[in-house]
Amino acid sequence: MKQYSIKTVLSIIIAAAAFAGACNSKELDLLPHGPTEANYFAQESDFQKAIFGVYAKLSDVYWYNGGSSLAPMSLLEGDDITTNDANQAFETFGQLQPSNGSVSYMYANWYQMIARANVVMQKIDAVKDGIYITTNLKNYNKGEALFLRGIAYYHLWNFYGTAPLRNERVTETSQFTPSNTSGTQLLDQAIKDFTDAAALLPQSWDAANRGRITANSANGLLGKSFVFRASVTKNTADYSAAIAAFNKITGASLTANFADNFAFDTENNTESLFEFQATQPFGFDNVWLSNDFDNAIGSTSVFWGYYSDNFALFGQSRFYATSKLAAAFETGDPRRDTTLNPADRTIRKYVTRDKLTQSGVASANNPRILRYADVLLLKAEAILQSGGVISDAIALINQVRTRARNMAAAGTVPANYPVTETDKTKIMGWVMNERLIELAGEGQRWFDLRRWQLQGIITLNNNFFSSNVAMVFDVTKHLYMPIPNTELDVNPNMKQNPGY
């Protein structure tokens, strides 16, 4: 009689058991090991997690990204920040191509945020009674999703000019290849989203939810978007709408100290209308790993290393203030030394009072996306351009200048502008210069230059910029980023921006 080893017998038993189980169809009907869409969104906390997932895409705008931060795209195109890297496409402009990785990454990031927001809004609109138990939280969550979709469209318009509108969840193949928008359609949608969000959001959150989007956030970016659209369409009604939106902001005020807007220990202050909540995962801040789903190890921080000359630049040039920016400050303006070191033009914003994460590379110092000072200067511009009371516009500029000089003991600079001035061109010059020195290095300048060029009140060319490297700026081409190849290769209905 043939003998079998114990190993062989066990193998036969296991195989037989597996076969028997496979024959029982009831055993195949198993629940999944994790949540699925069908059984998720069953309680209020599920919606909270989902909305945090939309917020999380902001981390991809600000993180180190293994040395491929998106900071150059937002900081180098203006006339306030420069670098010594002659190969930096976002400063030289001539090297910008549809294959650029940052161009593709940023484009995809905003559409991922839009897609997540659309899913959350679809689920909120379909939610059954009794799921939400906290008063008004359903409206707040929808307002947050609308705001985040709006800020995505705001950035897509300011960078690319044209890109598809996706205001519903993609569920069919017929939705895969939308065509370009034109004109201000992307900005129009941002305005609609901010308008709807402002009507749903709270004026404030409790301490446990500090930093979440408020009605002030929405009204601030709504007014800003109206000013941007008016700059292009010359529609004075948009300026009036911007003023109305700004007037709905309550409780905001300029901080006594300008420097408090760039310090880790004074985040979410009275001047901040919206900021990215930079932090680190509870495990470790690994700046080479993305993290937007609550992983223990990854990156939810921000990278200010281009300003601080962090070791993780690995030989890349740090960023400097342009000579144009350094010269724009009046002698004695306290904002100059808070913004830059006049001896070598290195940047001090965000890095003088910083808080590095465990990695020693990234920071937990929140980027301020919208400040009340920005709003006051935009409101002054709107009043001036809409034919409002000129002295009111000057008074708003003076609020920003008064805060600046009050930083210094017995400060006299910058002095108030005379409210008796009536030359609108001169006053607009005050607004433009004040926006340069107040908001320098905060990623705002390129958007301002682009819209003022479209408005016809400045002429952008190589001589306009003050850069350490040779530029090849073509105004017929470089007001828009190229539509990335990653989009064009899969969407035959998309057309490339002119010149690329």
Wavefront OBJ file of the C-alpha trace (Angstrom):
o trace
v 0.000 0.000 0.000
v 1.280 3.386 -1.012
v 2.231 5.660 1.897
v 1.594 9.416 1.883
v 3.483 12.009 3.873
v 1.723 14.235 6.386
v 2.438 17.236 4.111
v 0.710 15.500 1.184
v -2.323 14.595 3.253
v -2.696 18.119 4.562
v -2.445 19.496 1.029
v -5.254 17.175 -0.127
v -7.471 18.188 2.802
v -6.916 21.917 2.182
v -7.591 21.550 -1.536
v -10.762 19.565 -0.865
v -11.981 22.167 1.619
v -11.312 24.936 -0.833
v -13.183 23.041 -3.563
v -16.136 22.407 -1.281
v -16.272 26.062 -0.329
v -16.076 27.092 -3.948
v -19.109 24.960 -4.725
v -21.248 26.825 -2.153
v -22.540 29.957 -3.868
v -23.741 31.386 -0.553
v -20.154 31.565 0.669
v -19.265 33.820 -2.272
v -21.597 36.602 -1.150
v -19.170 38.258 1.232
v -19.067 41.785 2.521
v -16.057 43.859 1.379
v -13.220 44.279 3.862
v -13.528 48.092 3.812
v -16.171 50.735 3.185
v -17.625 51.164 -0.292
v -19.608 53.985 -1.761
v -22.774 51.959 -1.321
v -22.420 51.746 2.461
v -20.517 54.979 3.077
v -22.189 58.378 3.675
v -24.366 56.693 6.271
v -23.593 59.102 9.086
v -22.612 62.702 9.606
v -18.970 61.875 10.290
v -18.676 60.284 6.829
v -19.563 63.614 5.228
v -17.065 65.391 7.454
v -14.302 63.035 6.318
v -15.344 63.486 2.699
v -15.181 67.285 2.885
v -11.773 67.072 4.539
v -10.732 65.024 1.521
v -11.544 68.009 -0.693
v -9.541 70.354 1.538
v -6.685 67.850 1.362
v -5.936 68.638 -2.280
v -4.576 71.994 -1.134
v -1.641 70.083 0.330
v -0.535 69.251 -3.213
v -0.218 72.960 -3.985
v 2.167 73.709 -1.124
v 4.140 70.569 -0.202
v 7.807 69.863 -0.949
v 6.917 67.059 -3.378
v 10.320 65.410 -3.267
v 12.045 68.532 -4.566
v 9.418 69.345 -7.216
v 7.391 71.933 -5.335
v 4.888 74.003 -7.269
v 6.231 77.183 -5.639
v 8.111 78.351 -8.770
v 4.904 78.374 -10.795
v 3.109 80.665 -8.360
v 6.018 82.849 -7.236
v 8.436 83.430 -10.104
v 6.181 84.751 -12.839
v 5.665 88.139 -11.234
v 8.049 91.068 -10.859
v 8.513 90.632 -7.097
v 10.446 87.339 -6.789
v 13.419 86.106 -8.800
v 16.052 83.366 -8.767
v 19.567 82.733 -10.039
v 18.483 79.680 -12.015
v 18.695 80.568 -15.703
v 16.788 77.380 -16.590
v 13.699 78.218 -14.522
v 10.869 78.170 -17.069
v 8.434 80.110 -14.884
v 10.760 83.081 -14.817
v 12.358 83.027 -18.249
v 8.988 82.166 -19.885
v 10.679 81.141 -23.144
v 11.189 77.586 -21.918
v 7.552 76.988 -20.989
v 6.233 73.908 -22.760
v 3.061 71.743 -22.575
v 5.280 68.917 -21.307
v 6.331 70.852 -18.197
v 5.692 68.682 -15.150
v 4.471 71.486 -12.897
v 2.049 72.726 -15.558
v 0.553 69.224 -15.757
v 0.610 68.601 -12.020
v -1.151 71.845 -11.101
v -3.772 71.357 -13.817
v -4.538 67.827 -12.616
v -4.580 68.880 -8.976
v -7.308 71.480 -9.460
v -9.456 69.020 -11.405
v -9.014 66.405 -8.697
v -10.287 68.978 -6.205
v -13.230 69.766 -8.493
v -14.043 66.059 -8.862
v -14.016 65.490 -5.114
v -16.170 68.552 -4.520
v -18.672 67.352 -7.126
v -18.953 63.931 -5.470
v -19.488 65.454 -2.031
v -22.167 67.815 -3.324
v -23.935 64.971 -5.124
v -24.011 62.969 -1.888
v -25.163 65.947 0.181
v -28.007 66.681 -2.225
v -29.137 63.043 -2.002
v -28.655 62.557 1.737
v -31.593 61.163 3.702
v -33.182 62.953 6.614
v -31.658 62.063 9.947
v -28.093 61.535 8.719
v -27.000 65.046 9.625
v -27.641 65.679 13.297
v -25.691 68.920 13.823
v -27.720 72.023 13.048
v -26.756 73.639 9.712
v -23.770 71.340 9.159
v -25.254 70.024 5.923
v -25.320 73.571 4.519
v -21.844 74.286 5.869
v -20.400 71.204 4.184
v -21.988 72.085 0.858
v -20.688 75.634 1.202
v -17.174 74.319 1.819
v -17.366 72.100 -1.275
v -18.629 75.005 -3.391
v -15.863 77.289 -2.143
v -13.149 74.737 -2.862
v -14.494 74.098 -6.346
v -14.625 77.855 -6.840
v -11.013 78.369 -5.804
v -10.007 75.644 -8.252
v -11.752 77.432 -11.125
v -10.277 80.750 -9.969
v -6.760 79.330 -10.279
v -7.440 77.526 -13.545
v -8.599 80.807 -15.110
v -5.659 82.788 -13.770
v -3.091 80.256 -14.937
v -4.562 78.684 -18.069
v -7.387 81.004 -19.137
v -9.293 78.157 -20.727
v -10.064 74.689 -19.414
v -13.179 72.496 -19.193
v -16.088 73.129 -16.842
v -17.009 70.060 -14.798
v -19.912 70.854 -12.516
v -21.242 67.369 -12.093
v -19.791 64.017 -11.218
v -18.364 62.173 -14.201
v -20.299 58.916 -14.554
v -20.437 58.265 -18.318
v -17.846 57.983 -21.087
v -19.570 60.812 -22.967
v -18.308 63.153 -20.251
v -14.657 62.200 -20.700
v -13.740 64.714 -23.409
v -15.199 68.174 -22.700
v -14.128 71.130 -24.829
v -12.417 74.376 -23.883
v -14.171 77.227 -22.189
v -13.615 80.746 -23.468
v -13.397 84.279 -22.140
v -14.208 84.470 -18.443
v -16.309 81.296 -18.231
v -14.063 79.694 -15.615
v -14.098 82.863 -13.549
v -17.863 83.139 -14.025
v -18.228 79.700 -12.456
v -15.936 80.643 -9.576
v -18.129 83.688 -8.947
v -21.254 81.539 -8.913
v -19.653 79.010 -6.560
v -18.416 81.699 -4.154
v -21.829 83.391 -4.222
v -23.638 80.159 -3.372
v -21.036 79.242 -0.751
v -21.300 82.589 1.026
v -25.033 82.030 1.555
v -24.428 78.630 3.191
v -21.301 79.060 5.288
v -21.076 80.170 8.934
v -19.528 83.451 10.013
v -17.150 81.490 12.206
v -16.371 77.998 13.532
v -15.683 76.855 17.053
v -12.121 76.401 18.291
v -12.047 72.718 17.335
v -12.698 73.673 13.689
v -10.430 76.700 13.530
v -9.258 77.417 10.001
v -12.262 76.033 8.141
v -13.892 78.082 5.404
v -16.286 80.834 6.511
v -18.692 83.245 4.867
v -15.892 85.830 5.090
v -13.652 83.514 3.063
v -16.290 83.188 0.358
v -17.216 86.877 0.253
v -13.544 87.830 0.112
v -12.757 85.627 -2.873
v -16.099 86.507 -4.450
v -15.224 90.195 -4.370
v -11.726 89.462 -5.631
v -13.101 87.447 -8.549
v -15.493 90.278 -9.459
v -12.569 92.732 -9.558
v -10.580 90.329 -11.722
v -13.484 89.874 -14.135
v -14.104 93.613 -14.313
v -10.437 94.141 -15.155
v -11.028 92.136 -18.332
v -14.630 92.978 -19.279
v -14.500 96.647 -18.151
v -17.970 96.055 -16.683
v -18.442 98.582 -13.876
v -21.318 96.507 -12.475
v -18.736 93.870 -11.485
v -16.811 96.470 -9.497
v -20.024 97.398 -7.702
v -20.714 93.713 -7.025
v -17.182 93.358 -5.632
v -17.756 96.248 -3.223
v -21.049 94.681 -2.096
v -19.301 91.342 -1.446
v -16.474 92.997 0.482
v -18.991 94.915 2.588
v -20.455 91.610 3.798
v -17.178 90.682 5.513
v -17.644 91.073 9.261
v -15.254 90.989 12.184
v -12.079 91.088 10.108
v -9.358 93.644 10.796
v -5.716 94.320 10.066
v -3.344 92.902 12.636
v -1.369 95.483 14.594
v 1.860 93.843 13.457
v 2.315 93.207 9.734
v 4.756 90.379 10.552
v 2.027 88.403 12.357
v 0.651 87.450 8.945
v 3.668 85.244 8.242
v 4.378 83.623 11.608
v 3.445 80.127 12.781
v 2.364 81.364 16.231
v -0.169 83.916 14.921
v -2.018 81.820 12.351
v -5.746 82.243 11.628
v -5.714 85.773 13.030
v -8.223 88.585 12.458
v -6.632 89.513 9.134
v -6.625 86.029 7.701
v -9.743 85.206 5.676
v -8.467 81.860 4.416
v -5.242 79.918 4.773
v -3.957 76.417 4.168
v -3.670 74.570 7.476
v -0.128 73.244 7.226
v 0.770 70.557 9.733
v 2.466 67.169 9.917
v 1.028 63.644 10.064
v 0.975 61.997 13.455
v 3.599 59.475 12.353
v 6.246 61.445 10.491
v 6.430 64.264 7.980
v 7.953 62.439 5.028
v 8.209 65.205 2.430
v 8.813 62.710 -0.367
v 5.377 61.117 0.090
v 2.079 62.801 -0.705
v -0.572 62.553 1.953
v -4.175 63.592 1.629
v -5.944 60.623 3.216
v -4.806 60.700 6.833
v -1.784 58.450 6.492
v 0.469 58.216 9.512
v 3.508 59.039 7.367
v 3.506 61.466 4.465
v 3.373 65.223 3.971
v 0.672 67.694 4.954
v 3.197 70.477 5.416
v 4.317 73.427 3.292
v 7.739 74.127 1.805
v 9.299 77.533 2.465
v 12.793 76.246 1.650
v 13.051 78.408 -1.465
v 13.082 81.411 0.862
v 15.161 79.942 3.713
v 17.689 78.172 1.441
v 16.852 74.844 3.063
v 19.384 72.033 2.572
v 16.711 70.096 0.657
v 17.147 72.441 -2.317
v 20.215 70.300 -3.096
v 21.962 72.972 -5.131
v 18.909 74.716 -6.601
v 18.901 78.478 -6.332
v 16.943 80.042 -3.524
v 14.437 82.777 -4.330
v 15.240 86.470 -3.906
v 13.372 89.752 -4.014
v 13.802 91.514 -7.327
v 15.688 94.795 -7.333
v 12.395 96.351 -8.436
v 10.672 95.182 -5.261
v 13.537 96.259 -3.018
v 13.435 99.754 -4.537
v 9.638 100.008 -4.254
v 9.685 100.461 -0.472
v 10.080 103.963 0.884
v 13.043 104.417 3.197
v 11.782 103.680 6.679
v 8.822 101.513 5.653
v 8.880 98.715 8.275
v 7.444 96.252 5.775
v 10.698 96.207 3.834
v 12.773 94.537 6.533
v 9.938 92.121 7.342
v 9.699 91.156 3.668
v 13.368 91.024 2.669
v 16.935 91.549 3.760
v 18.000 94.766 1.991
v 21.662 93.706 2.036
v 21.210 90.643 -0.195
v 17.469 90.677 -1.096
v 16.810 87.289 0.524
v 13.195 86.789 1.568
v 12.178 86.935 5.228
v 8.414 86.421 4.971
v 7.299 83.075 6.420
v 10.833 82.026 7.443
v 11.744 84.528 10.189
v 9.151 83.098 12.597
v 8.866 79.616 11.173
v 8.208 76.173 12.648
v 9.896 73.307 10.834
v 8.298 69.881 10.936
v 10.042 66.703 12.109
v 11.697 66.286 8.732
v 13.655 69.510 9.076
v 12.669 70.240 5.483
v 9.096 71.453 5.530
v 7.098 73.833 7.692
v 3.862 74.000 9.649
v 3.606 77.759 9.034
v 0.331 78.302 7.164
v 0.352 80.068 3.778
v -2.144 82.944 3.978
v -4.236 82.559 0.835
v -6.433 85.627 1.390
v -5.707 88.490 3.761
v -7.906 91.430 4.722
v -5.203 93.838 3.484
v -5.642 92.300 0.033
v -9.396 92.920 0.300
v -8.963 96.580 1.331
v -6.711 97.305 -1.648
v -9.053 95.493 -4.042
v -11.982 97.454 -2.646
v -10.073 100.704 -3.178
v -9.453 99.663 -6.780
v -13.112 98.778 -7.285
v -14.286 102.130 -5.901
v -11.834 103.995 -8.106
v -12.662 102.071 -11.282
v -16.436 102.163 -10.756
v -16.634 105.936 -10.352
v -17.136 105.858 -6.596
v -16.006 108.448 -4.083
v -12.287 108.816 -4.705
v -11.481 109.903 -1.153
v -13.024 106.639 0.099
v -10.648 104.661 -2.104
v -7.644 106.610 -0.836
v -8.767 106.102 2.758
v -8.677 102.322 2.247
v -5.126 102.470 0.894
v -4.218 104.608 3.888
v -5.548 101.957 6.290
v -2.918 99.555 4.987
v -0.192 102.208 5.148
v -1.189 103.275 8.663
v -0.853 99.711 9.954
v 2.568 99.494 8.300
v 4.031 102.602 9.933
v 2.503 101.757 13.315
v 4.810 98.742 13.440
v 7.670 101.115 14.230
v 7.813 103.212 17.365
v 6.958 106.796 16.438
v 6.896 105.711 12.811
v 6.175 108.294 10.116
v 6.658 106.130 6.999
v 4.720 105.245 4.963
v 2.714 108.427 5.355
v -0.934 108.658 4.337
v -1.711 109.727 0.795
v -3.653 113.009 0.547
v -7.391 112.296 0.287
v -7.771 115.469 -1.772
v -6.046 113.874 -4.788
v -8.387 113.489 -7.789
v -6.106 112.128 -10.541
v -7.442 108.580 -11.021
v -4.403 107.419 -12.957
v -2.125 108.552 -10.154
v -4.285 106.910 -7.491
v -4.407 103.662 -9.469
v -0.621 103.783 -9.440
v -0.777 104.019 -5.659
v -2.999 100.926 -5.532
v -0.679 98.972 -7.811
v 2.466 99.883 -5.894
v 0.801 99.201 -2.549
v -0.241 95.745 -3.739
v 3.351 95.085 -4.790
v 4.940 95.951 -1.451
v 2.148 94.688 0.827
v 1.613 91.310 -0.880
v 5.143 90.631 -2.178
v 6.208 87.000 -2.143
v 2.718 85.696 -1.376
v 1.927 84.362 -4.851
v -0.449 87.205 -5.742
v 1.626 89.364 -8.053
v 1.422 87.439 -11.335
v -2.379 87.343 -11.188
v -2.434 91.128 -10.731
v -0.001 91.760 -13.593
v -1.904 89.445 -15.913
v -5.275 91.130 -15.333
v -3.837 94.666 -15.560
v -2.273 93.719 -18.899
v -5.629 92.367 -20.091
v -7.206 95.582 -18.824
v -4.739 97.656 -20.829
v -3.272 99.744 -18.001
v 0.222 98.200 -18.086
v 2.396 96.801 -20.868
v 4.241 93.628 -19.993
v 7.540 93.039 -21.754
v 11.073 91.986 -20.851
v 11.884 95.442 -19.515
v 8.906 95.448 -17.151
v 10.327 92.636 -15.050
v 13.338 92.975 -12.776
v 15.011 89.588 -12.939
v 18.397 88.023 -12.336
v 18.070 85.920 -15.501
v 17.434 86.586 -19.170
v 13.724 86.586 -20.022
v 11.853 85.946 -23.250
v 8.383 87.272 -22.467
v 5.848 87.234 -25.311
v 2.622 88.993 -24.328
v 0.663 87.202 -27.080
v 1.594 83.852 -25.546
v 2.727 83.969 -21.954
v -0.358 85.428 -20.299
v -1.532 81.809 -20.333
v 0.140 78.591 -19.284
v 0.109 75.879 -21.946
v -2.612 73.274 -21.726
v -0.594 70.210 -20.633
v 0.109 67.364 -23.013
v -1.412 65.010 -20.460
v -4.785 66.614 -21.227
v -4.366 67.047 -24.983
v -3.231 63.452 -25.470
v -6.484 62.029 -24.088
v -8.970 64.745 -25.026
v -9.292 65.507 -28.750
v -11.824 68.272 -28.009
v -9.291 70.412 -26.134
v -7.385 73.089 -28.030
v -3.957 74.387 -27.072
v -3.457 78.005 -25.995
v -1.949 80.260 -28.708
v 1.777 80.053 -29.298
v 2.463 76.638 -27.767
l 1 2 3 4 5 6 7 8 9 10 11 12 13 14 15 16 17 18 19 20 21 22 23 24 25 26 27 28 29 30 31 32 33 34 35 36 37 38 39 40 41 42 43 44 45 46 47 48 49 50 51 52 53 54 55 56 57 58 59 60 61 62 63 64 65 66 67 68 69 70 71 72 73 74 75 76 77 78 79 80 81 82 83 84 85 86 87 88 89 90 91 92 93 94 95 96 97 98 99 100 101 102 103 104 105 106 107 108 109 110 111 112 113 114 115 116 117 118 119 120 121 122 123 124 125 126 127 128 129 130 131 132 133 134 135 136 137 138 139 140 141 142 143 144 145 146 147 148 149 150 151 152 153 154 155 156 157 158 159 160 161 162 163 164 165 166 167 168 169 170 171 172 173 174 175 176 177 178 179 180 181 182 183 184 185 186 187 188 189 190 191 192 193 194 195 196 197 198 199 200 201 202 203 204 205 206 207 208 209 210 211 212 213 214 215 216 217 218 219 220 221 222 223 224 225 226 227 228 229 230 231 232 233 234 235 236 237 238 239 240 241 242 243 244 245 246 247 248 249 250 251 252 253 254 255 256 257 258 259 260 261 262 263 264 265 266 267 268 269 270 271 272 273 274 275 276 277 278 279 280 281 282 283 284 285 286 287 288 289 290 291 292 293 294 295 296 297 298 299 300 301 302 303 304 305 306 307 308 309 310 311 312 313 314 315 316 317 318 319 320 321 322 323 324 325 326 327 328 329 330 331 332 333 334 335 336 337 338 339 340 341 342 343 344 345 346 347 348 349 350 351 352 353 354 355 356 357 358 359 360 361 362 363 364 365 366 367 368 369 370 371 372 373 374 375 376 377 378 379 380 381 382 383 384 385 386 387 388 389 390 391 392 393 394 395 396 397 398 399 400 401 402 403 404 405 406 407 408 409 410 411 412 413 414 415 416 417 418 419 420 421 422 423 424 425 426 427 428 429 430 431 432 433 434 435 436 437 438 439 440 441 442 443 444 445 446 447 448 449 450 451 452 453 454 455 456 457 458 459 460 461 462 463 464 465 466 467 468 469 470 471 472 473 474 475 476 477 478 479 480 481 482 483 484 485 486 487 488 489 490 491 492 493 494 495 496 497 498 499 500
